[in-house]
């Protein structure tokens, strides 16, 4: 299994929060925890920004993808607005999570709650080449449900 070293700096006042970590040996995502004072309530349909209390230095050629936690989605309708979110290798700002409540009940987030997961990915850069025409495929121009349910 490949690994990459990520430097992490805690936000001042966040020394009490757990560092991102893998819950199990087979986990692909590290849990991120909420940096909130007391608790935050996300009302149904509401979008809110929650700090993870960390800053990252990701090596060039990698990105961190921020993804929802499946248990929060299934049990409470909690997801991320821009899923997956991307943290680029040249970003050094505070890692924050754009959360949304798709559920029917208000959702409470307390300090240290696991709110999202972070997956490290290798980045492949595309080289754009302008062409007069493109190759044909069986699908060709079909899209938006053209293959049925």
Residue pairs with C-beta under 8 A, 6 or more apart in sequence:
4 59
4 62
4 120
5 59
6 56
6 57
6 58
6 59
6 64
6 120
7 56
7 57
8 19
8 20
8 54
8 55
8 56
8 57
9 54
9 55
9 56
9 57
10 17
10 53
10 54
10 55
11 35
11 51
11 53
11 54
11 55
11 94
13 53
14 35
14 53
14 54
16 111
16 112
17 33
17 35
17 53
17 111
17 112
18 31
18 33
18 112
19 54
20 30
20 31
20 32
20 33
20 52
20 54
20 118
21 30
21 31
22 29
22 30
22 31
23 31
28 119
29 67
29 117
29 118
29 119
30 117
30 118
30 119
31 69
31 114
31 116
31 117
32 52
32 54
32 66
32 95
32 97
32 114
32 115
32 116
32 117
32 118
33 52
33 53
33 112
33 113
33 114
33 115
34 40
34 50
34 51
34 52
34 109
34 110
34 111
34 112
34 113
34 114
34 115
35 50
35 51
35 52
35 53
35 111
36 50
36 51
36 109
36 110
36 111
37 111
38 110
38 111
39 108
39 109
39 110
39 111
40 48
40 50
40 108
40 109
41 106
41 107
41 108
41 109
42 48
42 78
42 99
42 100
42 101
42 106
42 107
42 109
43 101
43 106
44 77
44 101
44 102
44 103
44 104
44 105
44 106
45 100
45 101
45 102
46 100
46 101
47 81
47 98
47 99
47 100
48 98
48 99
48 100
49 96
49 97
49 98
49 99
50 96
50 97
50 99
50 109
50 115
51 94
51 95
51 96
51 97
52 94
52 95
52 96
52 97
52 115
52 116
53 94
53 95
54 94
54 95
55 92
55 93
55 94
55 95
56 64
56 87
56 91
56 92
56 95
57 92
58 64
58 87
58 88
58 89
58 91
58 120
59 89
60 89
60 90
61 89
61 122
61 123
62 89
62 120
62 121
62 122
62 123
63 86
63 87
63 88
63 89
63 120
63 121
63 123
64 86
64 87
64 118
64 119
64 120
64 121
65 84
65 85
65 86
65 87
65 118
65 119
65 120
65 121
66 80
66 83
66 84
66 85
66 86
66 87
66 95
66 97
66 116
66 117
66 118
67 80
67 83
67 84
67 85
67 116
67 117
67 118
67 119
68 78
68 79
68 80
68 83
68 116
68 117
69 78
69 114
69 115
69 116
69 117
72 78
72 79
72 115
73 79
76 101
76 103
76 105
76 107
77 101
77 102
77 103
77 104
77 107
78 99
78 100
78 101
78 102
78 103
78 107
79 99
79 100
79 102
80 97
80 98
80 99
80 100
80 116
81 98
81 99
81 100
82 98
84 119
85 97
85 98
87 95
87 118
89 123
97 115
97 116
99 109
99 115
99 116
101 107
109 115
139 146
